[in-house]
Amino acid sequence: MIERILGDDVDDSGKYLAEVIYGANDGIVTTFAVVAGVAGAALNPSIVLVLGAANLFADGFSMGMSNYLSRRSEMDYQRSARKGGSGPVGHPDGKSPRRTAFVTFAGFVVAGWAPLLPYVFGFAPAFRFSVLFTGLAFFGVGASRSLVTDRRWLVNGGEMFAVGMAAATVAFVVGTLLKGVA
């Protein structure tokens, strides 16, 4: 069934790793940016759920569709660059635009829930738990790359944790600086 929807083989382990990591990392960062911005600006925590859910689905969809359009544009360019511009054109890496869009969206939405979970389940203090869940999500997604790469899970996890938490810190600082605006 999913092969029919997505248009290629499902059993290509690691083939869509870039899309999973890209989507998951951005889903965690942008959702945490909402959480950190609200916390930094000292706004009502209930705003986190509304803005976080809107961000998850709208930004995730946008990223997936942008990935789709990017792949299609590349394929169209290759077709027009060839003499005569006819004949079937596939992506050089064999990944379909529909599948890259779906995987990017799914990675974004699934991983992007991590910063929101403390607010969904009423953990207190919610922001501190959100920071913890965000860090764990970054590390977990990064470490999981070791399933399809030769790098050690600790190195992969630490790398994504450091990059992701740096981006999360930027979001909190901006929220804090803009505290008086809201």
Secondary structure, 3 states (H helix, E strand, C coil): CHHHHHCCCCCCCCCCHHHHHHHHHHHHHHHHHHHHHHHHCCCCCHHHHHHHHHHHHHHHHHHHHHHHHHHHHHHHHHHHHCCCCCCCCCCCCCCCHHHHHHHHHHHHHHHHCHHHHHHHHCCCCHHHHHHHHHHHHHHHHHHHHHHCCCCCHHHHHHHHHHHHHHHHHHHHHHHHHCHHHC
